Amino acid sequence: MKKALLTAALLFAAAWAGAQKVGESVIWKNILSHPAPLPVAGRIVPVHSDLSVPSRWSVGVETLDRDFADFSKFHQFIGETGVGYGRLQSGWAKTEKKKGKYDFAWLDEHVDGLLAQGVHPWMCLCYGNPIYSEHGMGLGSKLFPDGPVMDGWLRYVRAIVTRYKGKVSMWEIWNEPDNSRNLKDYPLYANLFVRTAKVIREVDPQAKIAAFASCSPDRKFIRQAMELIAQADGVKYIDYITVHAYWLISETVVPALQQLRADIDAYNPNIEILQGEAGCHAHLEYSRSVLKDVDWTETSQAKWELRHMINFFSQGIPYSVFTMVDLQYDWKLQCMGLIRMDLKKNPVYKRPKFHVVQHMASVLTPDIVPAAGVSVKYTVPRDIQCFGLGKDGRTIGCALWFGGQVPTPSLERTLVDINLTGLSLKDPVYVDLMTGYVHELSGLIYRGSKAGNGLILNGIPLWDCPVLILERSALASCLGTEQKNN
């Protein structure tokens, strides 16, 4: 492990020295030119990813097994996000092109490249291999039963886990097995999961294992397969159940997560939920894709991502952003990336989405957790979402935003009088998770009315994007002086 970390450190130094610059985003500059109408106290200084620092945030580095992106052209930006984890896909078909012969050179570049950026790799074991069958080697690949294909798969799993033991932090078994092609094949998935998990634990008893990577909103597939996994004594292998949350209205995911939590608790309350893949487009998308036919912009995309991240945070669930860069699918250049790419797979500029991920990773560190007991009263005809933030056993702030509707590209905020109960702060500031500006709550805006365990704010600017009312001391590690430029 020491040798691996030394190698990662050397790779990181090389990557840092040769970091590729990208153009400036006009949209991001416009966002920065429209701050909240409050005095600016400073800016969030993004943290860099660090293997030694815990994190609840992850970024997608998927589809490299099918060459939809070129890792060598964007890896140097991954650590800038500040996330702790990066999700890869294992690429059986790319690794084993002749039976029994494994070429991991391409995957070594990605695993070691993430480590060099201070990011822990976690890997999805998924998709078939045409040298064994025609089950498919991409999204929607058919699941396979016991037999020669399964035997080849398990040999491959043993080889890949052996190679990356001590480097890959978690193994996820298959990607979206509950898609339309496999929706009724939950017995096949249950068998595949148990047999694969056994091999993983034989090779690496300390490995974390994730099940499902479920994409169907009703999660019926999970309930059906979990019963069969339990019958096979396989629940003991599950550390995480991953879900993919491509939901248009972010707030609607919360009750679904609470129901899923109840379903999982019936088997093992120690199993954690992980949001493993979610994102929306940067512009209107008509082709076959999730969240299409919505007039997205890069601004509303960033708002959606923030709302999705904050809603999962409110439930204490780790989150992986899809995806690091735009992906060059066979039929289109997808536009969900933190970085806009061109048709030659070169980076063009960092989207606003890139910066909001930096802000979330820098501010909402693992020592800050959701806190119960904070609520808001207001008179505006909008739905204001609110939940408390805690640290070291005390409430240190709250998150606020207009929810319940698709985010708009507007940069306008509404001044609202609110009464927060269950919250009493000594030196609160206003944290804009979109722009990264930290604002003073003083003068005419913050009237300082404190009654018991409550806080009154008059004329607080809110919009359809989360802001934090937070003790200034909670930002000590990431609050810098005001910066006007990107």
Secondary structure, 3 states (H helix, E strand, C coil): CHHHHHHHHHHHHHHHHCCCCCECCHHHHHHHCCCCCCCEEEEECCCCCCCCCCCCEEEECCCHHHCCCCHHHCHHHCHHHCCCEEEEECCHHHHCCECCECCCHHHHHHHHHHHHCCCEEEEEECCCCCCCCCCCCCCCCCCCCCCHHHHHHHHHHHHHHHHHCCCCCEEEECCCCCCCCCCCCHHHHHHHHHHHHHHHHHHCCCCEEEEEEECCCCCHHHHHHHHHHHHCCCHHHCCEEEEECCCCCHHHHHHHHHHHHHHHHCCCCCCEEEEEEECCCCCCCCCCCCCCCCCCCHHHHHHHHHHHHHHHHHCCCCEEECCCECCECCCCECCCCCEEECCCCCEEEECHHHHHHHHHHHHCCCCCEEECCCEEEECCCCCEEEEEEEECCEEEEEEEEECCCCCCCCCCCEEEEEEEECCCCCCEEEEECCCCEEEECCCCCCCCECCCCEEEEEEEEECCCCEEEEEHHHHCCCEECCCCCC
